[in-house]
Amino acid sequence: MRKRLVFIIWLILLFSGCSSQDAGGGTKKENVTIHIGIQQSLGPLLLAKEKGWFEKEFEKEGVKVKWTEFQSGPPHFEAMASNNLDFGVVGNSPVISAQAAGIAFKEISKSSDGVKGDAILVPKGSKIKDLKDLKGKKIAVAKGSSGFNFLYEALERAGLKASDVEMIQLQPDEAQAAFDTRKVDAWAIWEPYISYETIINKAKVLADGETLNVYSPGFIVARSKFTEEHPDLTVQFLKVYEKARRWQNENFDEAVSIYARAKKLDEKVVARSLRNNPPLNEPITDDIIKAQQKTADFQYSQKVIKTKIDTSKVVDNQYIKKALQELKKEGEDKNG
């Protein structure tokens, strides 16, 4: 009898240690930490971080949040490959490189159209007036980034090859210093650096996605195993992101002030950056997949990636569809 009692007590302790009931009767997740990657970009992810919205929502589930800052998209996938990152927002080129490298991830939402999100800059007073003038010049760029792909696209439009220029592989913080001190002749980069350099330092946009008609969408990405093990938390992540996106749109001036303080930027820089690259959070359409496939095929032809890929294989819209459906229902219930 005593042994049976000890066994029962042991079972109670075991299961109480594995999970606990929340106020709504659901099971809280113990020992789960969501790892979120964030760049220098301005947008809903930064807004939600500044306001602590992810922490607040996931705390209800007994889940912790850990942030990791990256300078560009490619390092996100190195962290995902080692199971040290679950979510991030990146440009169109890093996802292609990651897929070609066999890293297990999913594109779970489109975060931007990227029409004016990338550009090639030249310093104030530069003699470079046209893309063809880049021949023989030093160009700063983060390898594998959306700026990297945009640079390749721009060179092709100008009838130039990668070997016609000197690409200086630098992360944005290093590239900005090199650009400002004129150690490089041009810089292939994204927002908010574009707005900062053009407004503060009077740099010139030599070309952007709009002038070249190059589509550079952004994506919310997630580690595949995390989405499989925690589909509910994946949906919740997208719901919090969408809450931040809507708040930014509805409170634009206040959002500008928050970003300016967080990144120590002039509000004019922030406002232009946000208008150049407005945030989205929506399913990835067939047109986007086709655009990505075109980019992947282009990179393969240029030997940027060594494996042919089918870009549709990493798209998973089930989570964003469910997140938007739940938000719609919550809105309807709230309004009676």
Secondary structure by P-SEA (a helix, b strand, c coil): caaaaaaaaaaaaaaaaacccccccbbbbccbbbbbbbcccccaaaaaaaaaaaaaaaaaacbbbbbbbbcccaaaaaaaaaccccbbbbcccaaaaaaaaccccccccccccccccbbbbbccccccccccccccbbbbbccccaaaaaaaaaaaaaccccccbbbbbccaaaaaaaaaaccccccccccaaaaaaaaccccccccccccccbbbbbbbcccaaaaaacaaaaaaaaaaaaaaaaaaaacaaaaaaaaaaaacccaaaaaaaaaabbbbbccccaaaaaaaaaaaaaaaaaccccccccccccccaaaaaaaaaaaaaaaaaaac
